[in-house]
Amino acid sequence: MNSEKLRAFFQNNLFSIMIACLYLAVQITANGIFGFGYFIDEFYYLACAKRLAAGYVDHPPLSILVLRLVIGIAGDSRLIIRLIPALAGSVSILLTGMLARKLGAGRGAAGLASLAIVTAPIYNIIFGFYSMNSLEILIWISLTFYTVRLVLEDNPRHWIAIGLLAGLGIENKHTMALYGAALFTGMLFTPQRKFFRSRFFWIGGAAAFILVLPNLIWQAGNSWPSIEFYINATVYKNISTPPWQTVIDQILSQNPALLPLWLSGVVFFFRGESLRALGWMYVILLTVMIVSSSSRPDRIVAAYPALFAAGAAAFDRFAVQKGRAWVFKAASVTALVSGLLLAPVGLPILPPEQLSRYAALIGVIPQIEKGKSTALPQWFGDRFDWEKVSDSVSAAYRSLSPSDQTRAVIFAVDYGKAGAIEKLGENLPPVISGHNSWYLWGPGPATGEVVIAVGMPREKLLEFFEEVVPAGGYSRRYSRDENIGIFICRRLKRPLREIWPRIRFFV
């Protein structure tokens, strides 16, 4: 990009660039420096990054590969690993503004589209800790940008970029396939199905398949564990939600003040025949959410930045270009004020006690998974007191004789405890678990002669061991980890590898 093009880029996207840079600084400060402790899932991803594979029980490999590359260069501190989602958020904000400009919005209206992401609580949550969700949003808004270019520029060559992004998206998160299917169906409903006749569509499709193939091979070689995981998650983890609640949750998660903006985006897509497929895509995704009774509003979160961009273009046509600038100004002020009021819901900018009272005051402690109801929203509550877990296990380990210490292994009931012990514990024996990918990693060389068991009830342990002795416990604030027992177990009733399938836990 030469200097003239670079200057034009900055001029055309000035407000979006400013918002993206400011957001990056806020996310790094709030979540990387002051953001309480590691989140439960971050321990799991760090454990996965130590064990690179072409797949994992509950997610494809791309996000783990990215994490491994980053920590290999800069380490695995909380600040470093949270820099990745913060950057993903910042670039997503910029791309949303750029998409708005592509749809005809002025520079100020494009800034409104970018601002919308900053003020919606769900994005502050997702871009605040490491997971594949931040990359999903970045990949999908990029794919949407190229889809718009495909249609508006009538250039089928963009199918290559779309195919590459689709492949990366599915390698990052399997549910990206649902977005792709919704977009494909939406294009079938419109004249844009003509683009399927291009040879570049097949080239892009082949590129996507090649990128996804390693995970497909891994899934087949491991008896398709992700299918079992998704079925179990639906049955045992997700809460069945009535249709009206599903719609309300979408509105709340996106900041209720932004409803006119993204609803205008839906109308914008449907009113213009050339991009109607994107309107159908959202309708299809929302219908799937309603039919599946999903309690997770984040399942289709990546679809909204495009609606913000389209809504900004609609606002620009209705307000700025027709001399009704007050409408645009009112929308911007409303988004900003509401975003500030909702900021503590997604950003850890309040001490936990005050945050608990604030969340209760505005009624934002949703129960999105069965068994998850605490004094803080779960995305904050599961960042506290993990040192208590590793310290309690360390104390139990030190209580063993030197002979037992050499034979000991730590068994944790779930991936959060397993990951926290492995990450935070010092000079401890290997950690094993039956939860998700930990199960596939197996017991290794452990014989099970001496097991420090964390989180499994004593009566359950007695099914496997002759001797189960209490060795302490712990509780974590703001979570459901209350009076969690730690036991020293000896004298297995059967060899460890024979009982291993009985502790398989995919959910």
N, C-alpha and C positions, 0 to 999 in steps of 0.2 A: 504494500500500500504506500503510494507516494505521499509527499507532504500535503499536496492539495486535497487528496482524498481523505487523508487523516484529519485535516483541518475541517473539512466538510462533515466528516463523521462526528467530530466533537460538537460542532455547531448544531447539527441536526438532532443530536441526542443529549444535549447538555444537561437537562434536568434529570434524565434517567441515569446518566453517569454520576452526577452528584449524589443522587439518592442511593445508588448502588455502593459507592465508596463509603458514604456515611453508615450505611447498613452493615457493611463489612466490619467497620470499626466498632459499632455497637455490639454485634454478635461476638466478636473476639473478646471484647472487654467483659460483657455480661456472662457469657458461657465458658469462655476459655480461661479467664482469669478469676472471676468471682462466682462462677456457676456451680457452687456447692461441690459435690464429688463426682466421680464417674457414674454414669447411668448404667443400670443393670445390663442392658443390651451391649454396651460398649465393652464390658468384660468378655462377653461371648465373642464379639467380633475380633477382639485382640487374640483370643484363644484360637479362633479360626485362622487368623493371619499367621500364626505359628505353624499351621498345618495346611499349607496350600493344597488345593485339590480343584478338580474341574466341577465340583458341586458340593453342596451341603444340604442337609435334610430340609431346612426351612428357607433357603435362599440360594440363588445361583452364585457364581464366583466373582463377578466383576468388582463389586464393592470391596470384597476382601483382598483382591489383587491390588486395587488402588491403595487400600490401607497398608498392605505389606510394603509397597514401594515407598510410601511416605514415611513409615516408621523405620524403614531400612536406612533412609537418608537423615531423618531429623529426630528419631526417637518416638516413644509412645506416651509422652506426657499428655495430660488432658488438653492443654492448649494446642498442641500440635495436631492431635487427631480431630479436634473440633474446628480447626482451621479449614478442613476439607468441606464440611457442610456449609460453613460460613461463606467460603468462596463460591460454592454451588449456588447459594442463595443470592449472592451479589450478582453473579453472571445471569441468573434467571431473571432478576429484576431488570437488568439492562436489556436482555432479550425481549422481555415483555414490552418495554418501551419501544424497542426497535420494531417489534411486530405491530404495535399500534401505529407507528409511522408508516409502515408498509400498507396498513389498511386505510390510510388517509388522514390520520390524526395529526394535528399540529404538535409543535414541540412541547407546549404546555400540557396538552391533553395526554401526550405520551408520558409525561411526568406523572400525571394522575394515575395512569395504568401501573406505573412502577410503584407509586406510593401505595396503591391498593395492597400489594403483596406485603409491604412493611406493616400495614395496619391490621392485617388479618391474623388472628392469634395462631392459627394452625401452622402458618409458615414460620413464625418465630419459634415454635416448638420444634418443627422438623429440621430447621436450619441451625438448631442449637445444640445438637449432639450427633455423634456419628451413627449413621445407619444408611441403608441403601435408599431410603425415601428421598433424601436431598438430591441424590443423583438422578432418581426417577423424574423428579420435577424438571431438573435441568435438561435431561435428555428429551423429555416430551415437549417442552416448549421449543427446543431446537428443532425437533421433528415437525412441529406445527408450523414453525417459521418457514421451513423448506417446502411444506405442503402448500402454504399460501403462495410462495414464489412459483411453485409448479403450476398453480392454477392461473394466477394473475399474469405471469410472464409467458404462459403457454409453452413451457420449456420442460419436456419430459426427462431431460438429463438430470433433473433434480431427484428423480427416483433413486439414483445411486446413493446420494446423501441420505435420503429417507430410509433406504434399505439398511445402510450401515448403522444409522441411529436406532432403527428398530431392532437390529440384531444385538447391539450393545444394550439396549433397554431391556430386552428379555434376558440377556445374560446378567443384568443387574437385579431384575425383579420379574418373576414369572407373570405377575398380573399385568405387565406391560402388554402382553399379548391381548388382553381384554381391550385396552385402548386401541390397539391396532385393528382388532376385529370390528370395533365400533366405527372407526374411521373408514375402514373398507366398506362396511355396510352402508354407511352414510353416503359414500361416493357412488355406490350402486343405485341409490335412490335418486341420483341427480345426473344431469348431463355430463358431469365430470368423470363418469365411468369410461368415457372415451380414452382417458389416459391409461387405462388398463391394456389398451391395444398396442401400446408402445413397447418396443424391445427393451427399453430402459427399465420398464416395470419389472420385467423378468430378470434383468441383471441385478436390480436392487433386491429383488426377492431372493436370488441366489446368494447375494452377499449376506443378507440377514440369516439365511439358513446355515451358511458356513460358520458364522459367528456363534450360532446357537448349538451347532452340532456337538462340540465337546461336552456340553452339559447334558445333552440328550444321551450321549454314549455313557456318561457317568451314571445318569439316572437308570438306564437299562441295566448297567452292570451292578447296580445296588438295589435292584428290585423296585425301582420307582418310589423311593422313600418320600419324596415331596408330595406325591398324590395322597399317601397315607396321612402326612402332616396336615394338608389342607382340609381333608375330610374331618380329622380329629379336631382341628381348630374350629371348624364350623359347628361341630356337635358339642364340644366340651368347653370352648373358650369364648366364642362370640355370643352376645346376648341377642335374642330374637327381638326385633324392633318393629313396631307397627308402622305402616306407610307414612302417616302424618309425622311421626317422630323422626323418621329418616330424613324427610324434607326439612324439618325444623333444625335438625342437627347440621345439615349442610349450610343453612343460613347462619346459624350461630358460629360455626367454625370459621366461616369466611368473613366474620364481622357483619352483624345485621345492617349496619349503616351502608355497607357496600352492595346490598341487594339491588338497588336501582341501577348500579353500574353494571354488574355482571348479567342481570336480567336484560338490560339494554343490549348487552353483547349477544345474548341468545337471539333476540329479535333482529339485531343487525345481520347476523349470519343467515337467518331464514329469509329476510327481506331481499338480500342480494343473491341471485340465483347462482352466481359463480362459486360462492363459498358456503352454500347451504349444507354441504356435507359436514362441516364442522358443527353446525347447529344440531344436525341429526346425531352426530357423535355424542354430544352431551346428553341429549334426550335418551339415547340408548343406554349410556352409562348410568344415568340416574334411574332409569327403569330397572336395570339389573340390580342396583342397590335396593330399590323398593321391593322387588320380587324376592330377593335373597334375605330380606329382613335384616340387613347388616347394621350392626351397632358401631361400625367404624367409619366416621365421616372422612377419614383420611384416605379411604380406598380410591376415591376419584379426585383427590386434591390436585393432581397434575393437570386436570382439565381446565381449571379456573383461570390461570394466567392469560390464556387465549381469550377467555370471555371478558376479562378486565381490559385487554387490549382492544377488543371489538367494541366494548362499551365506551371506552374513551373516544374511539373514532365516531361513535354515534353521538356522544355528548358534544364533540367538536362540531359536527354538522348542525346539530340542533341549537347549540348555544353560541359558540364562538363565531361561526361563519354567518349566523343570522342576527348578530348584534345582541344576543342574550348572555353576555359574559357573566352576569350575576349567577346564572345557573352553574356554570363551570366553577366559579369562585366558591359558591355555597357547597358544591360537591367536594371540592378540595379541602375546605375548612372542616366539613363534617367528617371526612375520612381521617384527617389529621387528629382532630379532637377525640374521636372514638378510638383511634389507634392508641393514643396516649392513655386513655382510660383502661383499655384492654391489655396494654403492654405487660403488666405484672402477671397476666395469665400465661404468657408464652416466654417471657424473659425473666431470669432470676435476679430481679432488681430489688426485691424486698427480703428482709430477714424471714426465716421460715414461719415464725409465730405470727408476724404481721401478714405474711402471704396467706396463711391459713385463714385468718379472719377476713381478709379481703376477698379471697375466693369464695368463702361462705356467704359473704355479704352480697356479691353479685351472682351467686348461684352457679359457679363454674367449678364443680367437682364432679365431672361426668363419670359414670361407670360404663366403660367401654369393653371390659372383659369380665367374665364371671369371676367373682371372688376379689375383685379389685375395687375397694371402696375405703379410702383413707382420709386423714385430715388434710392432706395436700393432694392436688392432682397427681396422678401416678407418674407423669413425666418429670415431676419434681421429687415426689416421695421416694422413688427408687434411686435417688442419688445420695442418700444419707447412710452413715454408720456402717459402711462396708468394712472398715477397719476392725469393727467389733467382731465380724465374722472371722477374719484371718487371725486376729489376736486370740480369740477363744479356741480356735483350732490349734494354734501354736502352743497354747497352754496345755491342751490335751496331749499334744505330741510330746512335750517336754516331761509330762508325767509318766511316760513309758520308760521302761528299762532300756539300756543301750542295746540289748539284744532285740527287743521288740521294735525299737526305732529302725533298725536296719531292715526289718521285714514289713514295716508298716506301709499302708497306702491310704489315701484319703478318698472317701466316697461322698460326693455331694448329690443331693436329690435333684437339683435343677441346675441349668446352665449359668444362672446368675451367681449362685453360691460357688460353683466350681470355678468359674472365671475369676471371681473376686479373690478366692484363696490362691489360685495360681498366680495372679497378678500382684497381689499385695503381700502374700506370705513370704517369709524369708527362711531359707534352709529347711523347707518342709519336703516330705516325700511326694511322689507323683499324685496327681489328682485324677480321679475317674468319675464318670457319671453315666446314667442311662438316658439322659435327656437330649433329644435331637441329635446333633452331630457328635456330641460326646459319646453317644452309644456306638456310632460307627467307628470311632477311634479306638474303642475297645479297652480292655483292662491292661493291655501291654504285657510286660513281664510279671505283673503282680500275681501273687499266689492266693491272696486273701487270708493269709495266716493271721495277720493283725490288720484290722480295718478301723479307721477313725471315720465314723458315719455321721454326716451332718444333714439334719432336716428330715430324716425318715423316722416315723414313729417306732418306738421300741417293739411293739407287738408285731409290726411288719418285719423288723430285723430278725426277730426270733424265728421267723419262717426259714431263715437261711443259716443262722448261727446258733450254736449251743450256748454260747456265753455272750451276753450283751450288758455292759456295765456303764452307767451314766458317767460322763466325764466333763460336765459343764453345760453351758448353753449361752444364749444371747437373745436380745431383742433389738430391733431397729426401729427408730422413730419414724413416724409418718408412713409406715408400711404395714403389711399384714404379717411380717416376720415377728411374731410375739412368742416368747418362751420357746424358742427353737432349741431342741435338744441335740447334744453331741454325745456319742456313745463309742466306747471301745468294744469292738466285736472280735471274738476269737472262735476257733473250732467250727469251720464251715461244715455244714451237713453234706454238701456235695461240692465237687470242684468248681472253682469260680467260673470257668468258661462254660460249664454246663448250666449254671443258674443265670448267666449273663442275659440270655434272651428274655428272661422273666422280668427284668428291670427296664426293658425297652419302653421309652416314653416319648412319643412323637406328638407334640402339641405346642 
